[in-house]
Amino acid sequence: MTLQTREQHIRRERATSNICTAQALLANMCAMYAVYHGPEGLRAIARYVHSLAILLKAGAKACGLGVSDTPFFDTILVSYPSDKAQEIIESGWRKNINLRGYDKRTVAISLDETSSFNDVCDILQVLSGLENLPFAKGDLRSVEILSERELRRTSFLTQAVFNQYHSETELMRYIKKLENKDLSLTHSMIPLGSCTMKLNAVSEMQAISWSEFAEIHPFAPAHQTAGYTKLLKQLAGFLAQLTGFSAVSLQPNSGAQGEYAGLLVVKAYQKAKGESHRDLCLIPSSAHGTNPASAVLAGLKVVIVDCDKNGNVDFIDLENKAAQYRERLSVFMMTYPSTHGVFEADIQKYCDLIHKYGGQVYLDGANLNAQLGLCFPAEYGADVCHMNLHKTFCIPHGGGGPGAGPIAVKDHLAAYLPGHCLVTDVGGNSGIHAVSAAPFGNAGILPIPWAYIRMMGFEGLKRATQVAILNANYIAHRLRNHYEVLYKGTHGFVAHECIVDVRKFKKSCGIEVFDIAKRLMDYGFHAPTVSFPVAGTLMIEPTESESLQEMDRFCAAMIAIREEIRAIEEGRADPVNNVLKNAPHTLAMVTASSWDRPYSREQAAMPSEWIRENKFWPAVSRIDEAYGDRNFMCTCS
Ligand SMILES: *Cc1c(COP(=O)(O)O)cnc(C)c1O
C-alpha cells in the first residue's frame, strides 16, 4: 500500500498502480478498531459472532429447515425445496431484516457483533414462517458451541500498540496524541497545489453521520433507499449541469479511478464503432502522474507530448504526434487549467485537432475549482471528464480520502458508463463492468457535495471560483518582487494556483526547494506541493477558503525566508549550518541544554510574531527525504 500511493507520481507510465487519493482514513479507522479491541477483544467478538451463528444454525435445524453441514464462521445458508428465496426475503423486510438471495432456493444470513439473540429468534421466525418457534429459547442456549478444529492457534497483533489502549479514555488520548503530530487545516492554510485543500464545513458534513445515510448497505433493496437514490440522482444532475455534459457516473472512488473508468468507456465506444485498433493515448509532459498510470492500466500505450517554454502544450508537437499516430490514436488526456496553473487559451484547438484524427478527449477535471460557474468543460470540446468531489466539492481528503471521482460524458459515451452485476439500475445500456465494488462508489460521503452545491447555489459556486482565482493571483502578485512565478497565462495572470520557481537558489547558495518547504514548518505552515509538476519548484493553491490575513501571513513567511536565503547568498549566514538547512526545528532541539548553532533559538523556532500565540511544533526534523518512498521497510518491533 505504501508503495502504491507514491508509484504513479514517481514512475508515471511505468507505474503498476494509479492510486493517488487512497482510502487511508478508512484504513486508519480499521486500525483503530484493532488497537481498541486488541487480540483478546477480537477473539471475544469472533467467539460471540460464531456462537450466535451456531445458535442460528441449530434453531434452523430444529425448525426442520435445510442447512448445510460445511464449516462456517458467521454466515449460514438455508435452502428450500422450491423457489422460495424471494418470498422469504420479502417476509424479512416486514421485520426490518435484510437477507441475501443466494440463489432461487437459498438465502444467506450473516451475523456480526451488533446482532443479538433476539435477532436470531426473529430471523428464525422469518426463515421458518412460524410465529411460535418449536422450541424454548433457553433450549438453544444449551447447544454445544465452537469446534476446536477451526480455531486459530498462532498469535496475532502482538505489537504493543494493540495491547495498551483498551479503555475509551486511553484510546481517545492515543488518537489525540497522533493528531497532535499533524498540521491540519485547523492550524493554518495548506497551500498544496492541485490538491485544493479548502474548508470542509460542518454544515456540509453533518448529514453523513445520520443513520439514514451512514447505515445503508450498498446492496440494500431499492425500496429502502428512495431518499438516497433521489439525492444521488440530483447530485449527478447538478454535476452534469455544472460541467455541461449529459450523463454522469458516480461510481469511481477517486480521480484516478475516474480516469481509468473514463478511458475504458472511450475504449468501449471505439470498439462498438469497429475501432478497437485505437490503442494509444497522448499525454502532455505536464500531466499529473495518475494520467499516464491510468492510461497504462486501461491497456493504452502512452506517448508524451512536449510543453513549450510558457508551460502550454506544444501545439506543433501535438499536431505531429496526432498525425503520426492517426491510425492508433484513441484518446488525448489534458488537464485544464493545466497543472502549470494556467488557462490554456488554445484548448478548443487541441480538442478539434484530436477529433479530426478520430480520437477522443479526456479532460482531467481535478482543477474544476478554477472553472465552476465560469466555464463548462464540455464546451471546450472534451468528451469525458472526471471531477474530484474531494477537492472542489468539499469532501475532506487530508491524509488520503475517502474520495469520489465521478465522470461526466457526452451523449455518445453515455451508453458505456460503468454498470454493476448485482444492481440493474446503474450505468449505461452497454455499460462497461463495475470499476468499484459498490454501485455508487463511496456513496456514504456524497451528501457532502450535494449539500455544498445546494447551499452555495450556482451564483455561490461561481463566486467561490472567482475568489479562488483572485487569491492565487494575490499571492503570485505579493511574491513577485521576491520570487519568480514560473508560468502565467496570455494576460499575465495565473489560474487557481501558481508555481514559484526557486531553482536559482541552488546555484546562488545551495538552497533547494526542500529547504524552503521545511523552513515553512518553522513558520507554522504546511509546505506547498513540492517538485510537481516542475522539479525544484513550489506549487501554491490558496483556495477561496483562505482569508486575506492568512494569505498575508503566508506571504510574509515566504518573504522572510527569501531574506534568510539572501543572508546566505551574501555570506552573512553559514552556507551549511543555517536556519534553512537545519529546518524544521523541533521542540527537543531548541530546548536541549546545549545549543551550538550560529543563529539563536528564537530565530530557529519563533521567526515571526504570530507564531508565538499559535506555535505548531513539528514532531521530527528531517529524516531522509524521498528515501522512504523508494525504499519500503516495515517498522514493526
Ligand atoms: C488530484 C489529482 C488527480 C488524481 O485524483 P485522485 O482523486 O487523487 O486519484 C488527477 N489529476 C490532477 C490534476 C489532480 O490534481
PDBQT file of the ligand as one rigid body, heavy atoms in Angstrom, charges set to zero:
ROOT
HETATM    1  C1  LIG A 701      -5.664  15.012  -7.535  1.00  0.00    +0.000 C 
HETATM    2  C2  LIG A 701      -5.455  14.937  -8.996  1.00  0.00    +0.000 A 
HETATM    3  C3  LIG A 701      -5.641  13.729  -9.693  1.00  0.00    +0.000 A 
HETATM    4  C4  LIG A 701      -5.923  12.410  -9.018  1.00  0.00    +0.000 C 
HETATM    5  O1  LIG A 701      -7.076  12.395  -8.269  1.00  0.00    +0.000 OA
HETATM    6  P1  LIG A 701      -7.192  11.375  -7.036  1.00  0.00    +0.000 P 
HETATM    7  O2  LIG A 701      -8.558  11.590  -6.528  1.00  0.00    +0.000 OA
HETATM    8  O3  LIG A 701      -6.126  11.741  -6.062  1.00  0.00    +0.000 OA
HETATM    9  O4  LIG A 701      -6.981   9.994  -7.576  1.00  0.00    +0.000 OA
HETATM   10  C5  LIG A 701      -5.504  13.747 -11.057  1.00  0.00    +0.000 A 
HETATM   11  N1  LIG A 701      -5.160  14.858 -11.708  1.00  0.00    +0.000 NA
HETATM   12  C6  LIG A 701      -4.954  16.033 -11.071  1.00  0.00    +0.000 A 
HETATM   13  C7  LIG A 701      -4.577  17.259 -11.874  1.00  0.00    +0.000 C 
HETATM   14  C8  LIG A 701      -5.080  16.103  -9.688  1.00  0.00    +0.000 A 
HETATM   15  O5  LIG A 701      -4.839  17.260  -9.050  1.00  0.00    +0.000 OA
ENDROOT
TORSDOF 0
